[in-house]
Amino acid sequence: MHIYRIRRKTDGKFSTGHVTPDFAQFKKGKVWRSIRALKLHIRLVREGEYYHGIPKEKFPYDDCDIITYEATETELDNFKEPFSLKDYANE
């Protein structure tokens, strides 16, 4: 399984997503779980170049790369009986 993030080349900050994306001051950012969702996001940003009838200065992803990560599933715990939060609330 692959996951995707958009990183700005100049400072290494990651996109926070949204129709008018910002770039996070911290290392985290929006994670897309499919290439289809990422392409849809980019298309929405591209088509939304006019915000309230005012043209944006420039396309926010002009100076960006798409970073691809490979994610693997790992089983962390195996409950033998049905899991109930009530059981843990009384501890």
C-alpha positions in Angstrom: 0.0 0.0 0.0 1.3 3.4 -0.9 0.5 6.8 0.8 1.3 10.2 -0.6 2.2 13.7 0.6 3.0 16.9 -1.2 6.3 18.6 -0.2 7.4 22.1 -1.2 11.0 21.9 -2.6 12.2 25.3 -1.2 11.7 24.6 2.5 10.6 20.9 2.8 7.2 21.8 4.3 4.2 19.6 3.6 0.8 20.6 2.2 -2.1 20.7 4.7 -4.5 19.9 1.9 -7.8 21.9 1.5 -8.9 23.8 -1.6 -6.6 26.6 -0.7 -3.6 24.7 0.7 -1.2 26.0 3.2 2.2 24.5 4.1 2.7 23.1 7.6 5.3 24.7 9.9 5.8 21.3 11.3 6.8 18.1 9.5 3.3 16.6 9.4 0.8 17.4 6.7 -2.1 15.9 4.8 -1.7 12.2 3.8 -3.5 10.9 0.8 -4.1 7.1 0.9 -4.6 6.7 -2.8 -3.2 8.2 -6.0 -6.8 8.8 -7.1 -7.6 11.0 -4.1 -4.3 12.9 -4.6 -5.1 13.6 -8.2 -8.6 14.7 -7.3 -7.2 17.1 -4.7 -4.7 18.6 -7.2 -7.5 19.0 -9.8 -9.7 20.8 -7.2 -6.9 23.2 -6.3 -6.2 23.8 -10.0 -9.8 24.5 -10.8 -10.2 26.7 -7.7 -7.6 29.1 -8.9 -10.2 31.8 -8.6 -11.1 32.3 -4.9 -14.3 34.4 -4.5 -13.8 35.7 -8.0 -10.2 36.9 -7.3 -7.4 35.1 -9.1 -4.8 33.5 -6.9 -1.2 34.7 -7.2 0.0 31.4 -8.5 -0.7 27.7 -8.4 0.4 26.6 -4.9 2.0 23.4 -6.1 4.3 24.8 -8.8 7.4 24.3 -6.6 6.4 20.9 -5.1 7.1 17.2 -5.3 4.8 14.3 -4.6 6.4 12.0 -2.0 5.4 8.4 -2.1 5.7 6.1 1.0 5.2 2.4 1.1 3.1 1.4 4.1 2.8 -2.1 5.5 0.1 -3.4 7.8 1.3 -4.8 11.1 -0.9 -6.6 13.6 -0.3 -4.9 17.0 -2.5 -7.1 19.2 -4.8 -10.0 18.8 -7.8 -10.1 21.1 -9.1 -13.6 21.8 -12.4 -12.4 23.1 -14.7 -9.6 21.7 -13.1 -6.2 22.5 -15.1 -3.9 24.7 -14.2 -0.4 25.9 -16.4 -0.9 29.0 -13.9 -3.5 30.3 -11.1 -1.0 30.2 -13.1 2.0 31.6 -13.4 0.3 35.0 -9.6 -0.3 35.4 
